[in-house]
Structure formats: structure tokens, C-alpha cells
């Protein structure tokens, strides 16, 4: 079994409390003591079961997750095997049949309680995200807040899920559109948002009347278990089956099984475009539904009339936040020739002020990359920039003197069509390109395979509305005078082209978690046919 940013240990049976030759204790280093306190506050231990379907279990491999800032083992989770997943899906199906009959506002009440339970654990859960994923503590806590926010949204939605009354052309007939639950929703989430992405899917799925089966990234398995424990307590206190919020921690084999299984009515997948393409094909082969949230190669365009202070601060957060490991991270920066040199000077100075280090320390803005493989991808990207005629304006180095997976946030200058620019590298590399004509910049924004997020900085209303219009950005998220990242939960989140076309979170994204039915009721006692057809 291959894992990322984690170590697979020998398989153990359920109930076994030892791994690596014996029961692991918490480290006595300061970082280890922080981990111990955090895990205990969330009901976790150094060894944890990673399957939940109303009861805890797991018969797959034991995976140790690692702090990417220190290389220290945080804890271990026993993953699911094929039988565990099969049992979990069966339990989820049974739970879904019960749950769909519960009125939507009452389902919303349960999600409200989940929201409160998450809020009570926001500090330790946010800290666990920082420890296990590597993002800075304010971002870790902010990610939990995002789940809380979408739960608030879902509670309101539970009283607003509605259909339509449609005029019928036939006398004595009523036609309407009705929405009903799908059944079981499978959520396969990535390491970079180990709480929020599941939250988007889970909160909305539950109020729509579905059961949820979750497979998080193996390298953030502790976070998956912690979140599930919080939700399980709410379900149990309400006398509801725990399988409504099932967990099957595991690797690619579990994800593939979820994609192939007909019992999973909808698969929501977050990950890379190459893997997402395979998942989408697997789901489509069985005519299942899917939501694909895949890669992003996002751009900011800064015109000559832009507020430069605002733009510099926005680019800094968009390119460096989460160490460049958001799907909405800005990777390309198009600068008008009139402000190009000034902007680069100010951006380089801003980069020079960034503190890199342990994400739990106050004042740190850039934590580690999640894996050593990501560091290698960063270094390959820098090598490719130089080989393809680009130059390094700032950074460009892996920080081998630090214990974790740290790199320097990097600024390059390179041609807009260089192959490395068109490749998403999940690291803080920002490619800068000069333009003279706004139409060229918009065309360059659109020329990459992905279509997730984009932003234009300008004070011109004409350029703003052209940018969001039919000849503007082709992305799913089109911003003006704000960064490409940091989306609010009220809007639908997702992108076009190789980003997958899926939409999650707000707006009408809830409709993807339900089945639409057109219903015609004849109360006339007659049988007039549509289109005036006579069949007598």
C-alpha cells in the first residue's frame, strides 16, 4: 500500500493495540507534548481505529502520520480493508433509508448540533490540522471555521429546499418539480483541506437526506478520525445511526472501490486532474453521479490603473498562503508593462518579510510542504524554469537546514507559454509575465488546461464587466480586486475544463446531492394528452 506523507506499518487486526513492535507512546519532546495534548483533547491516542459505521474498527494497514514541519510521528490509524468498506457501505445504505424519511428541518437540527460540537473543539482541531497538514495555525483554525460556516448555511437550507410549480398545458393537471435524497454520498478528500472539503459535502448531504461515507487522505488520517468522533457523538446523542457519517480511512484502493461501487450514488472527489479523470470514468461507467474538484493553475492580472498596495497584499496571500498548496493558489501573475517593474520590486520586498517555519509559532506565514515528494516537485519546477528560459527573481531553494519539508516562496520571470507555467506545481512558485494589452492577458489566463480561479485588479468598470462577461475569464471563480483564494461558502465552489466542472458549498450546489423529479398529477378525471395528441 502506497501512502503520501505517512508511513505504512504492518497490518494489524481490530483490537490490536500495538504497532512498530509495541504500543507507541507520545514523544517527550516539546513538539511531542503539544501533539499529546492536542490528540487527547480530541479523544485520540497514539493508535486509533480508522473505520466508523456506528462502531469503530479497521482491519487494514496501520498508517503513521507525520508532522511535515519536524518529521516526527504524530500517531497511527488502522485503515480500512475491502471488507471494512463493504460492511460500511451496507450500514450506510440502511441508515440512508431511515434518514430520508426524517423531515429536512429536523435533519437541519442535527447538523446544527454538529456545528456547535465542532465549535467547541475549534482550537484543538485547528491545531491538529496545522500539525498534520502543515498549514499555519490561523489557517488551520480558519479551516474548521469554514466547516462551522457551511453547517450554519446547511441549517438554513434545510428549511429552504424547494422545487417548482410548473404551469401545465392540460386542464385539470398540476405539474411540479420535486427534489428527493440520492442515498449514499462518497466523499474522497485531499490532504490540503482535511476538514473543510468534507464539511462542504457532509453538511449539505445530510440536510438533503443522504448518508455519507468518507475517505480522507491517508496522510491526514488523524484529522479524519477526530472529525468523525465529533459527529458520531452528536448522532449517538440523538439516537441516530452512526453510519450516517461513516469513515473508511484508507489509500487509493479504498478510493477506487468507492468509485466503482454502485451503492455509492454520488462520488465527490477532490484531488489531482490525472487521478480525477480515472475516478470520473469509473463512476460514469456505472452511470453514477460525480462531483470533481481537481487542479487549478490560477492567475491574477494587474492592470496599470490598479490599487498597487491592494494588489501586492493580495498576491502575497494568494501565492504564499498554505505554502502554495491550495487548489486556488495563484501560480501565474500577469503585470501591465507600465507598473511591472515597480510591482516586482515591491513584491520581492514583501517576500523578503515572510517568516518561514513551524506553523504553530506566532508570526509564521509559510509552513512546510506536506511531503518530501512535494519538495522534489518544487526543485524540479525550479530546474524546469531555468531550462525553459526563465529566471528566478526571488527564492528558488529547498531549505535543507530545517528539519521539515521547507522551501523558499519563489518568484520567477518567464514566458506565458512555457511548459512549466502550464503545469500545476503544488508549491509556492509564482510565475510573473509582462503584458501590454489586456486582451492578451485574458487570453493567457484562459490558455491553460485548468479553469478554477482568476482575478483582475483594476479600477475600470469597463474592464471589470468585460472580465466577468462572455469574453472574459473562463474560470468557475472570477474575482475583481481580491485574491484567487479564500472563497466564501455562500457561492458555489468549483471550476471548468480540467478542474472537473463540479460545484460544492453554496448557491444551488445542494441540487447535486438530490435527484430531480418532474411530477404531473391529473385530478381532472379526463385524459387530455400533451401536444394535443389524440389517441382514441
C-alpha positions as CSV (number, residue, x, y, z in Angstrom):
1,X,0.0,0.0,0.0
2,X,1.5,3.3,-1.0
3,X,0.9,6.4,1.2
4,X,1.9,10.0,1.0
5,X,3.4,11.9,3.9
6,X,2.7,8.9,6.0
7,X,4.3,5.6,6.8
8,X,2.6,2.2,6.4
9,X,3.3,-0.2,9.1
10,X,2.5,-3.9,9.2
11,X,-1.2,-4.8,9.1
12,X,-2.9,-5.5,12.4
13,X,-6.3,-6.9,13.4
14,X,-9.0,-4.9,15.1
15,X,-8.4,-4.6,18.8
16,X,-4.6,-4.9,18.4
17,X,-3.1,-2.0,20.4
18,X,0.5,-2.3,19.3
19,X,2.4,-1.3,16.2
20,X,6.0,-1.0,15.2
21,X,6.7,-3.7,17.7
22,X,4.8,-2.2,20.7
23,X,2.3,0.3,21.9
24,X,3.6,3.7,20.8
25,X,3.8,6.4,23.4
26,X,3.8,10.1,22.7
27,X,7.2,11.8,22.2
28,X,8.6,13.7,25.2
29,X,10.0,16.5,23.0
30,X,8.1,19.9,23.2
31,X,6.5,19.2,19.9
32,X,5.5,15.7,21.1
33,X,3.9,17.2,24.2
34,X,1.9,19.6,22.0
35,X,0.8,16.6,20.0
36,X,-0.2,14.7,23.0
37,X,-2.3,17.5,24.5
38,X,-4.0,18.1,21.1
39,X,-4.8,14.5,20.4
40,X,-6.2,13.9,23.9
41,X,-8.4,17.0,23.6
42,X,-10.0,15.3,20.6
43,X,-10.3,11.9,22.1
44,X,-7.4,10.5,20.1
45,X,-4.4,8.4,21.1
46,X,-1.1,7.4,19.6
47,X,-3.0,4.5,18.0
48,X,-6.5,4.9,16.6
49,X,-9.1,2.9,14.6
50,X,-9.9,4.4,11.3
51,X,-13.2,2.8,10.3
52,X,-16.6,4.0,11.7
53,X,-20.0,2.9,10.7
54,X,-21.8,3.0,14.0
55,X,-18.9,1.2,15.7
56,X,-15.2,1.7,15.4
57,X,-12.9,-0.9,13.8
58,X,-10.4,-1.4,11.0
59,X,-8.5,-4.4,9.6
60,X,-6.3,-2.7,7.0
61,X,-2.7,-1.4,7.3
62,X,-1.7,0.8,10.2
63,X,-0.5,4.2,8.9
64,X,1.6,6.6,10.9
65,X,1.0,10.2,10.1
66,X,4.0,12.6,10.2
67,X,4.4,16.2,11.2
68,X,5.7,17.8,7.9
69,X,7.4,20.6,9.9
70,X,9.5,18.2,12.1
71,X,9.4,14.7,10.6
72,X,8.1,13.5,13.9
73,X,5.4,10.8,14.0
74,X,2.1,12.2,15.3
75,X,0.2,9.0,15.7
76,X,-1.2,6.0,13.8
77,X,-4.5,5.0,12.3
78,X,-5.6,1.5,11.4
79,X,-7.1,1.8,7.9
80,X,-10.0,0.0,6.2
81,X,-9.6,-3.0,4.1
82,X,-12.1,-4.2,1.4
83,X,-14.4,-6.0,3.8
84,X,-14.5,-3.0,6.1
85,X,-15.6,-0.8,3.3
86,X,-18.2,-3.3,2.1
87,X,-19.6,-3.5,5.6
88,X,-19.6,0.3,6.0
89,X,-21.4,0.8,2.7
90,X,-24.1,-1.7,3.7
91,X,-24.6,0.1,7.0
92,X,-24.7,3.5,5.3
93,X,-27.4,2.2,2.9
94,X,-29.5,1.1,5.8
95,X,-29.0,4.4,7.6
96,X,-29.9,6.4,4.5
97,X,-33.3,4.6,4.1
98,X,-34.2,5.8,7.6
99,X,-32.7,9.3,7.3
100,X,-34.5,10.2,4.1
101,X,-37.8,9.9,5.9
102,X,-36.8,12.4,8.6
103,X,-38.2,15.9,7.7
104,X,-35.4,18.2,6.3
105,X,-35.7,20.8,9.1
106,X,-35.2,18.1,11.7
107,X,-32.2,16.9,9.7
108,X,-31.0,20.5,9.9
109,X,-31.4,20.5,13.7
110,X,-28.9,17.6,13.9
111,X,-26.4,19.5,11.7
112,X,-26.9,22.5,14.0
113,X,-25.8,20.4,16.9
114,X,-22.8,19.2,14.8
115,X,-21.9,22.8,14.2
116,X,-21.9,23.5,17.9
117,X,-19.8,20.4,18.7
118,X,-17.3,21.5,16.1
119,X,-17.2,25.0,17.5
120,X,-16.4,23.6,21.0
121,X,-13.3,21.8,19.5
122,X,-12.2,24.5,17.1
123,X,-8.9,25.2,18.8
124,X,-7.6,21.6,19.2
125,X,-9.0,20.6,15.8
126,X,-7.4,23.6,14.1
127,X,-4.1,22.8,15.8
128,X,-4.3,19.2,14.6
129,X,-4.8,20.4,11.1
130,X,-1.6,22.6,11.5
131,X,0.3,19.6,12.9
132,X,-0.7,17.0,10.4
133,X,-1.2,19.0,7.2
134,X,1.3,21.7,7.9
135,X,-0.6,24.9,7.3
136,X,-0.1,27.8,9.8
137,X,-2.3,27.7,12.9
138,X,-4.6,30.7,11.9
139,X,-5.4,28.8,8.6
140,X,-6.0,25.6,10.5
141,X,-8.5,27.2,12.8
142,X,-9.9,29.0,9.8
143,X,-10.5,25.7,8.1
144,X,-12.5,24.4,11.0
145,X,-14.5,27.7,11.0
146,X,-15.3,27.0,7.3
147,X,-16.9,23.7,8.3
148,X,-18.8,25.6,11.0
149,X,-19.9,28.2,8.5
150,X,-21.2,25.7,6.0
151,X,-23.1,23.9,8.8
152,X,-24.8,27.2,9.5
153,X,-25.6,27.5,5.9
154,X,-26.9,24.0,5.7
155,X,-29.2,24.5,8.7
156,X,-30.9,27.4,6.9
157,X,-31.0,25.4,3.7
158,X,-32.9,22.6,5.5
159,X,-35.9,24.9,5.6
160,X,-35.5,26.2,2.1
161,X,-35.0,23.1,-0.1
162,X,-37.8,23.7,-2.6
163,X,-39.0,22.7,-6.0
164,X,-41.2,24.5,-8.6
165,X,-44.8,24.6,-9.6
166,X,-44.8,24.5,-13.4
167,X,-47.9,25.5,-15.5
168,X,-49.4,22.5,-17.2
169,X,-50.9,22.9,-20.7
170,X,-53.6,20.2,-19.8
171,X,-56.7,21.2,-17.9
172,X,-57.1,19.6,-14.5
173,X,-53.4,18.8,-14.3
174,X,-50.7,20.1,-11.9
175,X,-47.1,19.8,-12.8
176,X,-44.2,20.3,-10.3
177,X,-40.5,19.7,-9.7
178,X,-39.6,17.7,-6.6
179,X,-36.2,17.0,-5.1
180,X,-35.5,13.8,-3.1
181,X,-32.4,12.4,-1.5
182,X,-29.9,10.3,-3.5
183,X,-29.0,7.8,-0.9
184,X,-25.3,7.4,-0.1
185,X,-22.7,10.0,-0.9
186,X,-19.0,9.0,-1.0
187,X,-16.5,11.8,-0.2
188,X,-12.9,11.3,-1.2
189,X,-10.9,14.3,0.1
190,X,-7.4,15.5,-0.2
191,X,-4.7,16.4,2.3
192,X,-4.6,20.2,1.8
193,X,-8.1,20.8,3.3
194,X,-8.7,17.7,5.6
195,X,-11.7,19.3,7.4
196,X,-13.4,21.9,5.2
197,X,-13.9,19.9,2.0
198,X,-15.5,17.1,3.9
199,X,-17.6,19.7,5.7
200,X,-18.9,21.2,2.5
201,X,-20.1,17.8,1.4
202,X,-21.2,16.3,4.7
203,X,-23.3,19.2,5.9
204,X,-25.2,19.7,2.7
205,X,-25.5,16.0,2.1
206,X,-27.0,15.4,5.5
207,X,-29.7,18.1,5.2
208,X,-30.5,16.7,1.8
209,X,-31.3,13.4,3.4
210,X,-28.2,11.3,2.5
211,X,-25.7,9.2,4.4
212,X,-22.1,10.0,3.9
213,X,-19.1,7.7,3.6
214,X,-15.7,9.5,3.9
215,X,-12.2,8.5,2.8
216,X,-9.8,11.3,3.6
217,X,-6.1,11.4,2.6
218,X,-4.0,8.7,4.5
219,X,-1.5,11.4,5.5
220,X,-4.2,13.3,7.4
221,X,-6.0,10.3,8.9
222,X,-5.9,11.6,12.5
223,X,-7.9,14.6,11.4
224,X,-10.4,12.4,9.7
225,X,-10.9,10.3,12.9
226,X,-11.1,13.4,15.1
227,X,-13.8,15.0,12.9
228,X,-15.8,11.7,12.8
229,X,-15.6,11.3,16.6
230,X,-17.2,14.8,17.0
231,X,-20.0,14.0,14.6
232,X,-20.5,10.5,16.0
233,X,-21.2,11.8,19.4
234,X,-23.9,14.1,18.1
235,X,-25.6,11.2,16.2
236,X,-25.4,8.9,19.2
237,X,-26.9,11.5,21.5
238,X,-29.8,11.8,19.1
239,X,-30.4,8.1,18.8
240,X,-29.4,8.1,15.2
241,X,-27.2,5.5,13.4
242,X,-23.6,6.4,13.3
243,X,-23.4,5.1,9.8
244,X,-24.9,8.4,8.6
245,X,-21.4,9.8,9.0
246,X,-19.2,6.8,8.1
247,X,-15.5,6.8,7.8
248,X,-13.3,4.4,5.9
249,X,-9.7,5.6,6.2
250,X,-7.5,4.2,3.5
251,X,-5.5,4.6,0.4
252,X,-6.1,4.5,-3.3
253,X,-7.6,1.0,-3.1
254,X,-10.4,2.3,-0.9
255,X,-10.9,5.3,-3.1
256,X,-11.1,3.2,-6.2
257,X,-13.6,0.8,-4.5
258,X,-15.8,3.7,-3.6
259,X,-15.7,5.0,-7.2
260,X,-16.7,1.5,-8.6
261,X,-19.4,0.6,-6.1
262,X,-23.0,1.0,-7.3
263,X,-24.2,1.6,-3.7
264,X,-22.5,5.0,-3.8
265,X,-25.0,7.2,-5.6
266,X,-22.7,10.2,-5.7
267,X,-18.9,10.4,-5.5
268,X,-17.4,13.8,-4.6
269,X,-13.7,13.6,-5.4
270,X,-11.0,16.3,-4.6
271,X,-7.6,15.7,-5.9
272,X,-5.3,15.9,-9.0
273,X,-6.6,16.1,-12.5
274,X,-5.0,12.8,-13.6
275,X,-6.5,10.8,-10.7
276,X,-9.8,12.7,-11.0
277,X,-10.0,11.7,-14.7
278,X,-9.8,8.0,-13.7
279,X,-12.3,8.4,-10.9
280,X,-14.8,10.2,-13.2
281,X,-14.5,7.4,-15.8
282,X,-15.1,4.7,-13.1
283,X,-18.2,6.4,-11.8
284,X,-19.5,7.2,-15.3
285,X,-19.1,3.5,-16.3
286,X,-21.7,2.6,-13.8
287,X,-23.8,5.7,-14.6
288,X,-23.2,7.1,-11.1
289,X,-23.1,10.8,-10.3
290,X,-19.8,12.6,-9.5
291,X,-18.5,16.0,-8.4
292,X,-15.0,16.6,-9.5
293,X,-12.9,19.3,-7.7
294,X,-9.5,18.9,-9.4
295,X,-6.4,21.1,-10.2
296,X,-6.1,24.8,-10.6
297,X,-3.5,26.9,-12.4
298,X,-4.8,30.3,-11.3
299,X,-3.8,33.7,-12.5
300,X,-4.0,37.3,-11.3
301,X,-4.0,40.1,-13.8
302,X,-2.8,43.5,-12.5
303,X,-3.7,46.4,-14.8
304,X,-1.9,49.8,-14.8
305,X,-4.8,51.5,-13.0
306,X,-4.9,49.0,-10.2
307,X,-4.5,49.8,-6.5
308,X,-0.9,48.6,-6.2
309,X,-0.9,48.2,-2.4
310,X,-4.1,46.1,-2.5
311,X,-2.7,44.0,-5.3
312,X,0.6,43.3,-3.7
313,X,-1.0,42.2,-0.4
314,X,-3.5,40.0,-2.3
315,X,-0.8,38.4,-4.4
316,X,1.3,37.7,-1.3
317,X,-1.5,35.8,0.4
318,X,-2.7,34.1,-2.8
319,X,0.7,32.8,-3.8
320,X,2.3,32.0,-0.4
321,X,-0.7,31.1,1.8
322,X,-0.8,27.4,2.8
323,X,2.7,27.2,1.2
324,X,1.2,27.3,-2.2
325,X,-0.8,24.1,-1.6
326,X,-4.4,25.4,-2.2
327,X,-6.1,24.4,-5.4
328,X,-6.9,28.2,-5.6
329,X,-3.3,29.3,-5.1
330,X,-2.1,32.0,-7.5
331,X,0.6,30.4,-9.8
332,X,0.7,33.0,-12.6
333,X,0.9,36.8,-12.3
334,X,0.3,39.0,-15.4
335,X,1.6,42.6,-14.8
336,X,0.9,45.5,-17.1
337,X,4.2,46.9,-18.6
338,X,3.6,50.3,-17.0
339,X,3.6,49.0,-13.5
340,X,5.6,45.8,-14.0
341,X,9.0,46.9,-12.6
342,X,7.5,48.8,-9.6
343,X,5.3,45.9,-8.7
344,X,8.1,43.3,-8.9
345,X,10.3,45.5,-6.6
346,X,7.5,45.8,-4.0
347,X,6.6,42.1,-4.3
348,X,10.2,41.0,-3.8
349,X,10.5,43.2,-0.7
350,X,7.2,41.7,0.6
351,X,8.5,38.2,0.0
352,X,11.6,39.1,2.0
353,X,9.5,39.8,5.1
354,X,7.9,36.3,5.1
355,X,8.7,34.2,8.1
356,X,9.1,30.5,7.3
357,X,9.0,27.9,10.0
358,X,6.9,25.8,12.4
359,X,3.3,26.6,11.6
360,X,2.3,26.6,15.3
361,X,4.6,29.6,16.0
362,X,3.2,33.1,16.1
363,X,4.2,35.3,13.1
364,X,5.0,32.4,10.8
365,X,3.3,32.9,7.4
366,X,4.8,30.0,5.4
367,X,4.8,26.5,6.8
368,X,6.2,23.3,5.2
369,X,5.2,21.5,2.1
370,X,3.2,18.4,3.1
371,X,5.7,15.8,1.8
372,X,9.2,15.3,0.7
373,X,7.9,14.4,-2.7
374,X,6.4,17.9,-2.9
375,X,9.9,19.3,-2.2
376,X,11.2,17.3,-5.1
377,X,8.5,18.6,-7.3
378,X,9.4,22.1,-6.3
379,X,13.0,21.6,-7.1
380,X,12.1,20.0,-10.5
381,X,9.9,23.0,-11.2
382,X,12.8,25.4,-10.5
383,X,15.1,23.4,-12.7
384,X,12.5,23.5,-15.5
385,X,12.1,27.3,-15.2
386,X,15.8,27.8,-15.8
387,X,15.8,25.2,-18.6
388,X,12.9,26.9,-20.4
389,X,14.5,30.4,-20.4
390,X,13.1,31.7,-17.1
391,X,14.9,33.5,-14.3
392,X,14.5,33.3,-10.5
393,X,13.7,36.7,-9.1
394,X,13.4,35.5,-5.5
395,X,13.8,32.3,-3.7
396,X,14.2,29.0,-5.6
397,X,15.8,26.9,-2.9
398,X,14.7,24.0,-0.7
399,X,15.7,24.8,2.9
400,X,17.7,21.7,3.8
401,X,18.9,23.2,7.0
402,X,15.5,22.9,8.5
403,X,14.1,19.5,9.8
404,X,10.9,19.5,7.8
405,X,9.8,19.9,4.2
406,X,10.5,23.6,3.8
407,X,11.1,25.6,0.7
408,X,11.5,29.3,-0.2
409,X,8.5,31.0,-1.7
410,X,9.7,31.7,-5.2
411,X,9.1,34.4,-7.9
412,X,10.1,33.7,-11.5
413,X,10.1,35.7,-14.7
414,X,9.2,33.5,-17.7
415,X,7.2,33.3,-20.9
416,X,3.4,32.8,-20.6
417,X,3.5,29.7,-22.8
418,X,6.5,27.9,-21.2
419,X,5.5,24.3,-20.4
420,X,6.4,24.7,-16.7
421,X,3.9,27.6,-16.5
422,X,1.1,25.4,-17.8
423,X,1.9,22.7,-15.2
424,X,0.3,22.9,-11.8
425,X,3.1,22.5,-9.2
426,X,1.7,22.3,-5.7
427,X,4.3,24.6,-4.1
428,X,4.8,28.3,-3.7
429,X,6.2,29.1,-7.1
430,X,4.8,32.3,-8.7
431,X,5.5,32.9,-12.4
432,X,5.4,36.5,-13.5
433,X,4.7,37.7,-17.1
434,X,4.6,41.2,-18.5
435,X,1.7,42.3,-20.8
436,X,0.8,45.4,-22.7
437,X,-2.7,44.6,-24.0
438,X,-5.5,43.4,-21.6
439,X,-6.9,41.1,-24.3
440,X,-3.6,39.2,-24.4
441,X,-3.6,38.9,-20.6
442,X,-7.2,37.5,-20.6
443,X,-6.3,35.1,-23.4
444,X,-3.2,33.9,-21.5
445,X,-5.3,33.4,-18.4
446,X,-7.6,31.1,-20.4
447,X,-4.9,29.2,-22.3
448,X,-4.1,26.6,-19.5
449,X,-6.0,23.3,-19.1
450,X,-7.5,24.2,-15.8
451,X,-10.2,26.7,-15.1
452,X,-10.6,27.1,-11.4
453,X,-10.0,30.7,-10.1
454,X,-8.9,34.0,-11.5
455,X,-8.7,37.7,-10.5
456,X,-8.3,41.1,-12.2
457,X,-7.1,44.1,-10.4
458,X,-8.4,47.3,-12.0
459,X,-10.4,50.4,-11.2
460,X,-12.1,50.5,-14.6
461,X,-15.7,49.4,-14.6
462,X,-15.5,48.6,-18.3
463,X,-12.6,46.1,-17.7
464,X,-14.3,44.7,-14.7
465,X,-17.5,43.8,-16.5
466,X,-15.7,42.6,-19.6
467,X,-13.6,40.3,-17.3
468,X,-16.7,38.7,-15.8
469,X,-18.5,38.6,-19.2
470,X,-18.7,36.0,-22.0
471,X,-15.3,37.1,-23.4
472,X,-13.5,37.3,-20.1
473,X,-12.2,34.7,-17.7
474,X,-13.2,31.1,-18.4
475,X,-12.8,30.0,-14.8
476,X,-15.5,28.9,-12.3
477,X,-14.4,31.6,-9.9
478,X,-13.9,35.1,-11.4
479,X,-12.8,37.8,-9.0
480,X,-12.1,41.5,-9.1
481,X,-9.7,43.2,-6.7
482,X,-9.4,40.2,-4.4
483,X,-7.1,37.2,-4.3
484,X,-7.8,33.9,-6.2
485,X,-8.1,32.0,-2.9
486,X,-10.2,32.4,0.2
487,X,-13.6,31.7,-1.3
488,X,-16.7,32.3,0.8
489,X,-19.1,29.4,1.5
490,X,-22.2,31.2,0.1
491,X,-21.1,30.8,-3.5
492,X,-20.8,27.6,-5.5
493,X,-17.1,26.5,-5.4
494,X,-15.6,24.8,-8.4
495,X,-14.1,25.2,-11.9
496,X,-14.3,24.4,-15.6
497,X,-12.2,22.4,-18.0
498,X,-9.7,20.1,-16.3
499,X,-10.8,21.4,-12.9
500,X,-13.7,19.0,-13.4
501,X,-16.8,21.1,-13.6
502,X,-18.1,20.2,-10.1
503,X,-19.7,22.6,-7.7
504,X,-19.7,22.4,-3.9
505,X,-20.7,24.6,-1.0
506,X,-23.3,27.3,-1.6
507,X,-25.7,28.7,-4.2
508,X,-27.6,25.8,-5.8
509,X,-24.8,23.2,-5.3
510,X,-27.2,21.3,-3.0
511,X,-29.0,20.1,-6.1
512,X,-26.1,17.8,-6.9
513,X,-26.9,15.8,-3.7
514,X,-30.5,15.2,-4.6
515,X,-32.5,13.7,-7.5
516,X,-34.8,16.0,-9.5
517,X,-38.2,14.6,-10.4
518,X,-40.8,16.1,-12.6
519,X,-44.2,15.1,-11.4
520,X,-47.6,15.6,-13.1
521,X,-50.8,15.0,-11.2
522,X,-54.1,14.5,-13.1
523,X,-57.1,15.4,-10.9
524,X,-59.5,16.0,-13.8
525,X,-60.9,12.5,-14.4
526,X,-60.2,13.1,-18.1
527,X,-57.1,12.1,-20.1
528,X,-56.0,15.0,-22.3
529,X,-52.6,14.3,-23.9
530,X,-49.8,16.8,-24.2
531,X,-49.2,18.5,-27.5
532,X,-52.9,18.0,-28.3
533,X,-52.3,14.3,-29.4
534,X,-55.5,12.3,-29.9
535,X,-55.1,8.5,-29.2
536,X,-58.6,7.1,-29.3
